[in-house]
Amino acid sequence: MALPKDYTSEACSLARALEVVGERWTLLIVRDAFFGVRRFGDFAEHLGVPRAVLTSRLAALVEAGVLAVVPGAHGRDEYVLTGKGLGLWPAVRSLLAWGDDHYSAAGPRRVFRHAADGGDVAPDGVCPVCGAAPSVADLVVVPGPGLAVPGRPDPVSTALTAPHRLLEPIKG
Amino acid sequence: MALPKDYTSEACSLARALEVVGERWTLLIVRDAFFGVRRFGDFAEHLGVPRAVLTSRLAALVEAGVLAVVPGAHGRDEYVLTGKGLGLWPAVRSLLAWGDDHYSAAGPRRVFRHAADGGDVAPDGVCPVCGAAPSVADLVVVPGPGLAVPGRPDPVSTALTAPHRLLEPIKG
């Protein structure tokens, strides 16, 4: 059931936000961008999303100003989060934490660590060591006790089995 | 494009969360439940969602343990958030704030006020007056500068033009 794209009868900023990121693939693409995925092929392989769908979702995110296209190392386009896209981190982090709370009996699948002092940053964004709320670029994603090793690891999943600083490009 | 329901290849708690709340209507239903909407007819009229879709989404939320069915005043079923459902507030709040930031030029459409001291609670959940993070039940939703009065107001929209404590039933 598709939502009408033009949602003017909904005087709500949640509805507006969901017009842009309300597709499930879309938030997974945004999550991957936070993890440092930049290349079309890496998104496709990590997400297992059909390439036509990925093309459409990436174009919509660029049009909405959530992602920007930048030239990559080998002349291929890469996708990076804009300032507007970075603003989605609290929403991504909150949904991740809720998923961990209710669908990961062995504990969080991933832990977000403050690079400066090693504090494990709570879902509300506050570092227990320094009491500050580190910016996204100061967080390191670390495998948590609930992370299962995928049966058929793709390069992105493999890279994320080791600590990885958010936004730093993943070498696929 | 539907996501496969069984998403076992995605070892990610965000993917799990989106299996449950990844439909756009679903998060709007959850938002309404935070605002105190409890009755089928009120959800239907406020959201403008087809009744068959609403029936299906409510059933899925009950099955997932996000909503519970309770007997209402006139023998009709009502839907209320469970503890698990209440845990979605940070995600709903974050997406609302992001929508306000980017799609509401006149400012936030709704403000969330700490009932105890009148502080306008920031998107990160912290009250600037007392420094604490009030629980959902201690928040009052107040029209913000960006709220447009709907052309054809339904009872829920009308109720929310005045301050309204979250979770308190809206009298449709």
Interface residues (C-beta under 8 A of the other chain):
Chain A: M1 L3 S9 E10 A11 C12 S13 L14 A15 R16 A17 L18 E19 V21 G22 E23 R24 W25 L27 L28 R31 L47 G48 P50 V53 K84 G87 L88 P90 A91 V92 R93 S94 L95 L96 A97 W98 G99 D100 D101 H102 Y103 S104 P108 R109 R110 P123 D124 G125 A133 G146 L147 A148 V149 P150 G151 R152 S157
Chain B: M1 L3 S9 E10 A11 C12 S13 L14 A15 R16 A17 L18 E19 V21 G22 E23 R24 W25 L27 L28 R31 L47 G48 P50 V53 K84 G87 L88 P90 A91 V92 R93 S94 L95 L96 A97 W98 G99 D100 D101 H102 Y103 S104 P108 R109 R110 P123 D124 G125 A133 G146 L147 A148 V149 P150 G151 S157
